[in-house]
Amino acid sequence: MSIAENLGRVREQIENAAQRAGRPSSEITLVAVSKTFPVQAILEAYEVGARDIGENRVEEASEKIPAVNAALEKGKIRWHLIGHLQRRKARGAVTLFDIVQSVDTLRLAETMNRAAAEHKKQIPILLQVNVGNDPNKFGFDLNARAAFLQDVAKIVPLANLQIQGLMTIGPLVAGAEQARPFFRELRKLRDELAQKFPKANWRELSMGMTDDYAVAIEEGATIVRIGRAIFGQRS
Ligand SMILES: *Cc1c(COP(=O)(O)O)cnc(C)c1O
């Protein structure tokens, strides 16, 4: 299957899931996750309408993003950082990406805020939450809920970061249906944060990947991050 055919099929499934949930599919952003795939694959996806592209590593992105942007008119793709970001790479991330979905500590947020200020930039972010408290995953720890809320209270006022919502990576489960409670919990947490911190914008819920995006949409996802179903298996 070609990237064009794959994208067509994914869009159809997004449409179906949105309909089941009684939601307009226009409120769901499809991020095509191109990690490990070459610039040519990204250009192919762009040709058939992909405008939001996700990468998970700053090093890899620092080669691919300039190459893709040079082949297009500037500013046509919105680049999402979706992978764990080390603080020493915050500067690179802030200059390369349009949105960082993987802000997972207060210290990282503070470092990014300084880097963004130096570049006179405002950077949209999502807070990554470890909903299942999986020790192998990054993200704010919800077991330490009071500490999380204290961190959020300090991130909200950072002038060069713009919170837009939450991101999570679903658990590794046998069937997508088993991921549903985790997505539901992220949505509940978002609603709670919107109450507690009304000055910030909590619109986005980034949840759902190749194996579970339909369920995530049924539970309110506004951003799905899809790699394999579009670009194929990663080697
Ligand atoms: C790789 C990745 C994705 C896409 O995963 P697929 O299973 O290929 O759809 C989504 N989110 C994050 C954070 C990733 O690292």
The ligand as an SDF file (V2000), in Angstrom:
LIG
                    3D

 15 15  0  0  0  0  0  0  0  0999 V2000
    6.0980    6.4020   17.3830 C   0  0  0  0  0  0  0  0  0  0  0  0
    5.1120    7.1980   18.1520 C   0  0  0  0  0  0  0  0  0  0  0  0
    3.7900    7.3130   17.7140 C   0  0  0  0  0  0  0  0  0  0  0  0
    3.2510    6.5800   16.4990 C   0  0  0  0  0  0  0  0  0  0  0  0
    3.1860    5.2250   16.7790 O   0  0  0  0  0  0  0  0  0  0  0  0
    2.5220    4.1700   15.7330 P   0  0  0  0  0  0  0  0  0  0  0  0
    2.2550    3.0040   16.5780 O   0  0  0  0  0  0  0  0  0  0  0  0
    3.5450    3.9570   14.6690 O   0  0  0  0  0  0  0  0  0  0  0  0
    1.2950    4.8130   15.2020 O   0  0  0  0  0  0  0  0  0  0  0  0
    2.9270    8.1040   18.4630 C   0  0  0  0  0  0  0  0  0  0  0  0
    3.3440    8.7430   19.5740 N   0  0  0  0  0  0  0  0  0  0  0  0
    4.5990    8.6670   20.0240 C   0  0  0  0  0  0  0  0  0  0  0  0
    4.9900    9.3990   21.2560 C   0  0  0  0  0  0  0  0  0  0  0  0
    5.5310    7.8890   19.3330 C   0  0  0  0  0  0  0  0  0  0  0  0
    6.7930    7.8060   19.7850 O   0  0  0  0  0  0  0  0  0  0  0  0
  1  2  1  0
  2  3  1  0
  2 14  2  0
  3  4  1  0
  3 10  2  0
  4  5  1  0
  5  6  1  0
  6  7  2  0
  6  8  1  0
  6  9  1  0
 10 11  1  0
 11 12  2  0
 12 13  1  0
 12 14  1  0
 14 15  1  0
M  END
$$$$
